[in-house]
């Protein structure tokens, strides 16, 4: 039976991946990338999806890119 990963480590690794994608592909500076990820985490806490759920970071990417266009 496969071993399940540590959810906290997985969360932080995926968070780091989104951060690097914002910095590298979207050319945000690190402070702005952190700002958008933090805003997403606050939004998700209130309106879902649940932290660690499948698709959490895909939803984050969609939310961040959509809201960046509005600003």
C-alpha positions as CSV (number, residue, x, y, z in Angstrom):
1,X,0.0,0.0,0.0
2,X,1.5,3.4,-1.0
3,X,2.5,5.7,1.8
4,X,0.5,8.9,2.1
5,X,2.6,12.1,2.1
6,X,2.6,14.6,4.9
7,X,-0.3,17.0,4.0
8,X,1.5,20.1,5.4
9,X,4.6,19.4,3.3
10,X,2.5,18.8,0.2
11,X,0.6,22.0,0.8
12,X,3.8,24.0,1.1
13,X,5.4,22.4,-1.9
14,X,2.4,23.1,-4.1
15,X,2.3,26.7,-2.7
16,X,5.9,27.1,-3.6
17,X,5.2,25.9,-7.1
18,X,2.4,28.5,-7.6
19,X,4.7,31.1,-6.2
20,X,7.5,30.3,-8.6
21,X,5.0,30.1,-11.5
22,X,3.8,33.6,-10.6
23,X,7.4,34.9,-10.4
24,X,8.8,33.1,-13.4
25,X,5.9,32.8,-15.9
26,X,3.9,35.8,-14.9
27,X,6.9,38.0,-14.0
28,X,5.5,39.2,-10.7
29,X,8.0,40.3,-8.1
30,X,8.2,38.1,-5.0
31,X,6.2,40.5,-2.8
32,X,3.3,40.6,-5.3
33,X,3.3,36.9,-5.7
34,X,3.1,36.4,-2.0
35,X,0.4,39.0,-1.8
36,X,-1.8,37.2,-4.4
37,X,-1.3,33.8,-2.8
38,X,-2.1,35.2,0.7
39,X,-5.3,36.8,-0.8
40,X,-6.2,33.4,-2.3
41,X,-5.7,31.6,1.0
42,X,-8.0,34.1,2.7
43,X,-10.6,33.8,0.0
44,X,-10.5,30.0,0.1
45,X,-10.8,30.0,3.9
46,X,-14.1,31.9,3.6
47,X,-15.5,30.5,0.4
48,X,-13.7,27.1,-0.1
49,X,-12.3,24.9,-1.4
50,X,-10.9,23.2,1.6
51,X,-7.2,23.4,2.1
52,X,-5.5,20.3,0.8
53,X,-8.5,19.3,-1.3
54,X,-7.9,18.1,-4.8
55,X,-7.8,21.0,-7.1
56,X,-7.1,23.6,-4.4
57,X,-4.1,25.1,-6.2
58,X,-5.7,24.8,-9.6
59,X,-8.6,26.9,-8.2
60,X,-6.0,29.2,-6.7
61,X,-4.3,29.8,-10.1
62,X,-7.7,30.5,-11.8
63,X,-8.7,32.9,-9.0
64,X,-5.4,34.7,-9.0
65,X,-5.2,35.2,-12.7
66,X,-8.9,36.3,-12.9
67,X,-8.5,38.8,-10.1
68,X,-5.2,40.1,-11.4
69,X,-6.9,41.1,-14.6
70,X,-9.4,43.1,-12.6
71,X,-6.7,45.2,-11.0
